[in-house]
Amino acid sequence: MYVISKKRVLAEAIVLFDVQAPDIARKVAAGQFVIVRNDEEGERIPLTVMDYDRLKGTVTIVIQNVGYSSALISNMAEGDAFLDVVGPLGLPTEVEKYGTVVCIGGGLGIAPIHPIARDLKEAGNRVISVLGARSADLLILEEEMRAVSTEVVIATNDGSAGVPGFVTDGLAHILAQGAKVDVIWAIGPMIMMKAVVEYTRKLGIRTIVSMNPVMVDGTGMCGACRVSVGGETKFACVDGPEFDGHAVDFDLAMQRLSYFKDEENRAKARSQCECCADSEGRK
């Protein structure tokens, strides 16, 4: 059993957990992920590791309540335990001294960009981080990102904090100041990563993305997480999750993400009915 030693609400529907998983904490590196399962009937949920403490034997994960299974996990409390935490999975980020790098995190993507920014800065890079959210109250981990960045630029869709607009507007703000950017990492919703790579393609700036397709076993056996990269089929769980963003077929990736929307909506509706029935029973 993998006990939750800390729970912290970061924003509406976004929760951080420190989980006791000493074997994983000893080996995990930036860019890698774990697959968690809350109980015997639980869905296998892949989550990129936001942080880790090798001495305490904990890994830090962040989850957003967007569906049936994520809602169950988000409602777990300190002292509760996951039945399974499998990892570390995927290939670590290739950390070198590149020069000036930009780490872009959109929404929940700020969590997985954190260890990448930290390791890049420790390797001697100038790290400029762009953090995006729909509004200031949904912005997460700003303090943690400032601690691992040389500079931080905020972008909010409604203009309530930082640069008004999207993360691409935050990137444009950096470039307008004359920064020569050597490499960009972008993590967030598929549509956001697609927008970033289309923006940087014209500028010829190498851009790395972390893909988050539907995933089941995390070993490459099921094939559910396949993505098209440079016209070749790759598996995000073993060949990634990071890929050259300019080579990724985002249209196909987003199409595949929509395959199980109907099943997810039915599960959410069933959950809501069960909650209502339980509430009525307690009255």
C-alpha positions as CSV (number, residue, x, y, z in Angstrom):
1,M,0.0,0.0,0.0
2,Y,1.2,3.5,-0.8
3,V,0.1,5.9,1.9
4,I,-0.7,9.6,1.3
5,S,1.5,11.5,3.7
6,K,0.4,15.0,2.5
7,K,-2.6,16.5,0.7
8,R,-2.7,20.1,-0.5
9,V,-5.4,21.8,-2.6
10,L,-3.7,23.9,-5.2
11,A,-6.7,25.4,-6.9
12,E,-10.3,24.5,-7.6
13,A,-10.4,20.8,-8.5
14,I,-6.5,20.5,-8.4
15,V,-4.9,18.5,-5.6
16,L,-1.3,17.7,-4.7
17,F,-0.4,14.4,-2.9
18,D,2.9,13.3,-1.4
19,V,2.8,9.5,-1.5
20,Q,5.1,7.1,0.3
21,A,6.8,5.1,-2.5
22,P,10.5,4.7,-1.5
23,D,11.6,2.4,-4.3
24,I,10.2,4.8,-6.9
25,A,11.6,7.9,-5.1
26,R,15.1,6.4,-5.2
27,K,15.1,6.1,-9.0
28,V,12.7,8.6,-10.5
29,A,14.0,11.5,-12.7
30,A,12.5,14.6,-14.3
31,G,10.1,13.8,-17.1
32,Q,9.1,10.3,-15.8
33,F,5.7,9.3,-14.6
34,V,3.9,6.8,-12.5
35,I,0.6,4.9,-12.9
36,V,-1.7,4.9,-9.8
37,R,-4.7,2.8,-8.9
38,N,-6.8,3.6,-5.8
39,D,-8.4,0.2,-5.3
40,E,-9.1,-3.1,-7.0
41,E,-11.8,-1.7,-9.2
42,G,-9.9,1.5,-9.9
43,E,-8.8,2.8,-13.3
44,R,-5.0,3.0,-14.0
45,I,-4.2,6.7,-14.0
46,P,-0.8,7.9,-15.4
47,L,0.6,11.0,-13.6
48,T,3.9,12.7,-14.2
49,V,5.9,13.1,-11.0
50,M,6.0,16.7,-9.9
51,D,8.7,16.2,-7.3
52,Y,10.3,13.6,-5.1
53,D,12.2,13.3,-1.9
54,R,14.7,10.4,-1.9
55,L,15.4,10.7,1.9
56,K,11.8,10.7,2.9
57,G,10.9,8.1,0.2
58,T,8.0,10.2,-1.2
59,V,6.9,11.1,-4.7
60,T,4.7,14.1,-5.4
61,I,1.9,13.9,-7.9
62,V,-0.8,16.4,-8.9
63,I,-4.2,15.4,-10.2
64,Q,-7.2,17.4,-11.5
65,N,-10.7,16.3,-10.9
66,V,-12.0,16.1,-14.5
67,G,-13.6,12.6,-14.6
68,Y,-15.0,9.7,-12.7
69,S,-11.6,8.2,-11.6
70,S,-9.8,11.4,-11.0
71,A,-12.7,12.5,-8.7
72,L,-12.4,9.4,-6.6
73,I,-8.6,10.0,-6.2
74,S,-9.1,13.7,-5.5
75,N,-11.3,12.9,-2.6
76,M,-8.7,10.7,-0.9
77,A,-7.3,12.1,2.3
78,E,-4.0,12.0,4.2
79,G,-3.6,8.5,5.7
80,D,-5.5,6.9,2.8
81,A,-3.4,4.6,0.5
82,F,-3.3,3.8,-3.2
83,L,-3.4,0.1,-3.9
84,D,-0.8,0.5,-6.7
85,V,1.8,3.0,-7.7
86,V,3.9,1.7,-10.6
87,G,7.0,3.5,-11.8
88,P,9.2,5.2,-12.6
89,L,8.0,4.9,-16.2
90,G,9.0,6.6,-19.4
91,L,12.3,8.1,-20.4
92,P,13.8,10.9,-18.3
93,T,14.3,14.4,-19.7
94,E,17.6,14.9,-21.5
95,V,19.2,17.5,-19.3
96,E,22.2,19.4,-20.7
97,K,23.6,22.8,-20.6
98,Y,21.8,24.3,-23.6
99,G,22.1,28.0,-22.8
100,T,18.7,29.8,-22.5
101,V,15.7,27.5,-22.2
102,V,12.0,28.3,-21.8
103,C,9.8,25.9,-19.8
104,I,6.1,26.4,-20.6
105,G,3.5,24.9,-18.3
106,G,-0.2,25.3,-19.0
107,G,-2.8,24.5,-16.4
108,L,-2.0,21.2,-14.8
109,G,1.1,21.1,-17.0
110,I,2.9,23.4,-14.6
111,A,3.3,20.4,-12.3
112,P,5.4,18.2,-14.6
113,I,7.4,21.1,-15.9
114,H,8.6,21.8,-12.4
115,P,11.3,19.1,-12.1
116,I,12.5,19.8,-15.7
117,A,13.0,23.5,-14.9
118,R,14.8,22.6,-11.7
119,D,17.2,20.1,-13.3
120,L,17.9,22.4,-16.3
121,K,18.7,25.3,-13.9
122,E,21.0,23.1,-11.9
123,A,22.8,22.1,-15.1
124,G,23.7,25.8,-15.6
125,N,21.0,26.9,-18.0
126,R,19.1,30.2,-17.9
127,V,15.6,29.1,-17.3
128,I,12.7,31.3,-18.2
129,S,9.4,29.7,-17.2
130,V,6.0,30.6,-18.7
131,L,3.0,29.6,-16.5
132,G,-0.4,29.7,-18.0
133,A,-3.9,29.5,-16.6
134,R,-7.4,30.6,-17.4
135,S,-7.4,33.0,-14.5
136,A,-5.2,34.0,-11.5
137,D,-7.2,31.8,-9.1
138,L,-6.4,28.7,-11.2
139,L,-2.7,29.4,-11.4
140,I,-0.8,26.7,-9.5
141,L,2.7,26.2,-8.0
142,E,3.9,29.8,-8.8
143,E,6.1,29.9,-5.7
144,E,7.7,26.6,-6.5
145,M,8.4,27.6,-10.1
146,R,10.0,30.9,-9.1
147,A,12.4,28.9,-6.9
148,V,13.6,26.8,-9.8
149,S,13.6,29.5,-12.6
150,T,15.8,32.4,-13.5
151,E,12.7,34.3,-14.5
152,V,8.9,33.6,-14.5
153,V,6.3,35.0,-16.9
154,I,2.6,34.6,-16.1
155,A,-0.1,34.5,-18.8
156,T,-3.8,34.3,-18.0
157,N,-6.6,34.1,-20.5
158,D,-8.7,36.7,-18.7
159,G,-5.8,39.0,-18.0
160,S,-6.2,38.7,-14.2
161,A,-2.5,38.2,-13.8
162,G,0.6,38.8,-15.9
163,V,0.4,38.9,-19.7
164,P,-3.2,38.8,-21.0
165,G,-3.8,35.8,-23.3
166,F,-2.3,32.4,-23.8
167,V,1.2,30.9,-23.1
168,T,2.1,31.8,-26.6
169,D,1.6,35.4,-25.7
170,G,3.9,34.9,-22.7
171,L,6.5,33.4,-25.1
172,A,6.1,36.3,-27.5
173,H,6.7,38.7,-24.5
174,I,10.0,37.0,-23.8
175,L,11.1,37.0,-27.4
176,A,10.1,40.7,-27.8
177,Q,12.6,41.4,-25.0
178,G,15.4,40.1,-27.2
179,A,16.0,36.7,-25.5
180,K,17.8,34.2,-27.7
181,V,16.1,30.9,-26.8
182,D,17.9,27.6,-27.5
183,V,15.3,25.0,-26.5
184,I,11.7,25.1,-25.3
185,W,9.8,22.5,-23.2
186,A,6.0,22.8,-23.4
187,I,3.6,20.7,-21.2
188,G,-0.1,21.1,-21.0
189,P,-3.3,20.3,-22.8
190,M,-2.9,19.0,-26.3
191,I,-4.3,22.1,-27.9
192,M,-1.9,24.3,-26.0
193,M,1.1,22.2,-27.0
194,K,0.0,22.3,-30.6
195,A,-0.3,26.1,-30.5
196,V,3.2,26.4,-29.0
197,V,4.8,24.1,-31.6
198,E,3.1,25.9,-34.5
199,Y,4.3,29.2,-33.1
200,T,7.9,28.0,-32.7
201,R,8.0,26.1,-36.0
202,K,8.1,29.3,-37.8
203,L,10.9,30.6,-35.6
204,G,13.0,27.4,-35.9
205,I,13.3,26.9,-32.1
206,R,13.6,23.3,-31.0
207,T,10.5,22.5,-28.9
208,I,10.0,19.4,-26.8
209,V,6.5,18.3,-25.6
210,S,5.3,15.7,-23.2
211,M,2.5,13.7,-24.6
212,N,-0.4,12.6,-22.5
213,P,-2.5,10.1,-24.6
214,V,-4.8,7.4,-23.3
215,M,-2.6,4.9,-21.5
216,V,-3.3,1.5,-19.9
217,D,-0.3,-0.7,-19.0
218,G,2.6,1.8,-19.3
219,T,4.9,-0.9,-20.8
220,G,4.2,-0.6,-24.5
221,M,2.2,-3.9,-24.6
222,C,-1.3,-2.5,-25.0
223,G,-0.6,0.1,-27.7
224,A,-3.2,2.5,-26.4
225,C,-0.7,5.4,-26.0
226,R,0.6,5.3,-29.6
227,V,1.3,8.6,-31.2
228,S,2.6,9.5,-34.7
229,V,6.0,11.2,-34.6
230,G,7.7,12.1,-37.9
231,G,5.3,9.7,-39.6
232,E,6.4,6.8,-37.4
233,T,4.3,5.2,-34.6
234,K,5.8,5.7,-31.2
235,F,4.5,4.6,-27.7
236,A,4.4,7.5,-25.2
237,C,5.0,5.2,-22.3
238,V,8.3,3.7,-23.5
239,D,9.5,5.9,-26.3
240,G,8.5,9.1,-24.5
241,P,6.6,10.8,-23.0
242,E,8.8,13.6,-24.4
243,F,9.1,14.0,-28.2
244,D,10.1,16.6,-30.8
245,G,7.0,18.7,-30.9
246,H,7.5,19.7,-34.5
247,A,7.3,16.1,-35.5
248,V,4.2,15.2,-33.5
249,D,0.9,14.7,-35.4
250,F,-1.3,16.6,-32.9
251,D,-4.5,16.3,-34.9
252,L,-4.3,12.5,-34.7
253,A,-3.4,12.7,-31.0
254,M,-6.3,14.9,-30.2
255,Q,-8.7,12.7,-32.2
256,R,-7.5,9.6,-30.2
257,L,-8.1,11.4,-26.9
258,S,-11.8,11.8,-27.8
259,Y,-12.4,8.0,-28.3
260,F,-13.6,7.3,-24.8
261,K,-15.5,10.5,-24.1
262,D,-18.9,8.8,-24.2
263,E,-17.8,6.2,-21.7
264,E,-16.4,8.8,-19.4
265,N,-19.5,10.9,-19.5
266,R,-21.6,7.8,-18.7
267,A,-19.3,7.0,-15.7
268,K,-19.6,10.6,-14.4
269,A,-23.4,10.6,-14.7
270,R,-23.6,7.3,-12.9
271,S,-21.3,8.6,-10.1
272,Q,-23.5,11.7,-9.7
273,C,-26.6,9.5,-9.4
274,E,-24.9,7.3,-6.8
275,C,-23.9,10.4,-4.8
276,C,-27.4,11.8,-4.9
277,A,-28.9,8.5,-3.8
278,D,-26.4,8.3,-1.0
279,S,-27.2,11.8,0.1
280,E,-30.9,11.0,0.1
281,G,-30.3,7.9,2.1
282,R,-28.5,9.9,4.9
283,K,-31.3,12.4,5.3
